[in-house]
Amino acid sequence: MLTPLGVVKLLSKLATWCRKRSPWILHINTGSCNNCDIEIINALTPKFDVERFGILLEGSPRHADILVVTGPLTKQTSAEVRRIYEQTPNPKVVVAVGTCASSGGIFRNSYHVDGPVERLI
């Protein structure tokens, strides 16, 4: 059975192990109205301080672990999003933020919308 000191040491080792590879985020705006962008940036500011968990906003897809996509996927941005997705190393996660990225939102039947992100990736 572990003593209280043993539990603390075990939790400390676990926390160190978890911090070895913290997720880095790349934000992709495909033509949104900026509402979702404001929420994402707000989560990354000192108010919530996600950097204490090691989460960083990255500028290059070659270093990112998580792709955060906002806005409807348009015909103009589809090729760029696909290229960025292919440049991101495995394992990678794609998060569609908001209804525009996940389903097309109010722009769903518009002539220039290429569909939700899951259709491309």
C-alpha positions in Angstrom: 0.0 0.0 0.0 1.2 3.5 -0.9 1.9 6.0 1.8 0.7 9.6 1.4 4.3 10.6 0.4 4.4 7.7 -2.1 1.2 8.9 -3.7 2.5 12.5 -4.0 5.7 11.1 -5.7 3.7 9.0 -8.0 1.5 11.9 -9.0 4.5 14.1 -9.5 6.0 11.5 -11.9 2.7 11.2 -13.7 2.5 15.0 -14.2 6.1 15.1 -15.5 5.3 12.3 -17.9 2.2 14.1 -19.2 4.1 17.3 -19.8 6.7 15.6 -22.0 4.5 16.1 -25.1 2.0 18.9 -24.7 -0.5 19.6 -27.5 0.3 22.4 -29.9 -2.6 24.1 -31.7 -2.8 25.5 -35.2 -5.8 27.7 -35.9 -7.2 27.8 -39.4 -9.8 30.4 -40.4 -11.6 29.4 -43.6 -13.8 32.4 -43.8 -15.7 32.7 -40.6 -17.5 35.6 -39.1 -14.9 35.7 -36.3 -17.3 34.7 -33.5 -15.7 31.3 -33.1 -12.2 32.9 -33.5 -12.9 35.2 -30.6 -13.8 32.3 -28.4 -10.7 30.4 -29.3 -8.4 33.4 -28.7 -10.2 34.1 -25.5 -9.4 30.5 -24.3 -5.7 31.1 -25.1 -5.4 34.4 -23.2 -4.1 34.7 -19.6 -7.6 34.6 -18.2 -7.8 30.8 -18.7 -4.0 30.3 -19.1 -3.9 27.1 -21.0 -0.2 27.4 -21.4 0.2 26.1 -17.8 -0.9 22.8 -19.3 1.6 23.1 -22.1 -0.9 24.0 -24.8 0.6 26.5 -27.3 -0.7 28.3 -30.4 1.7 27.2 -33.2 2.2 29.0 -36.4 3.4 26.1 -38.5 1.5 22.9 -39.4 4.7 20.9 -39.2 4.9 21.5 -35.4 1.1 21.3 -34.6 -0.7 18.4 -33.1 -4.2 19.8 -33.2 -5.8 21.6 -36.2 -8.6 23.9 -35.0 -10.8 24.9 -38.0 -13.4 27.7 -37.9 -15.7 28.9 -40.6 -17.4 27.2 -43.6 -15.0 25.3 -45.9 -15.2 27.3 -49.1 -14.0 26.2 -52.6 -11.3 28.8 -52.3 -9.8 27.4 -49.0 -10.3 23.7 -49.5 -7.0 23.1 -51.2 -5.1 25.1 -48.5 -6.8 23.2 -45.7 -6.0 19.9 -47.4 -2.3 20.9 -47.8 -2.1 22.0 -44.2 -3.7 18.7 -43.0 -1.1 16.7 -45.0 1.8 18.8 -43.6 0.7 18.1 -40.0 2.6 15.1 -38.5 0.9 12.0 -37.2 -0.8 11.6 -34.8 -3.0 14.6 -35.5 -6.5 15.7 -34.4 -8.8 18.0 -36.3 -11.4 20.0 -34.3 -14.2 21.8 -36.2 -15.3 24.7 -34.0 -18.8 26.1 -34.6 -21.7 25.1 -36.8 -20.1 26.6 -39.9 -17.0 24.3 -39.8 -19.0 21.2 -38.7 -22.0 21.4 -41.0 -21.7 24.6 -43.1 -24.0 26.5 -40.8 -26.2 29.2 -42.4 -24.0 29.0 -45.5 -24.7 25.3 -46.1 -26.5 25.6 -49.4 -24.4 28.5 -50.7 -22.7 28.2 -54.1 -19.2 28.7 -52.7 -19.3 26.4 -49.7 -17.5 23.0 -50.2 -19.2 21.3 -47.3 -18.2 20.5 -43.7 -14.5 19.9 -42.8 -15.1 16.1 -42.3 -16.0 15.8 -46.0 -12.5 17.0 -47.0 -10.4 15.4 -44.4 
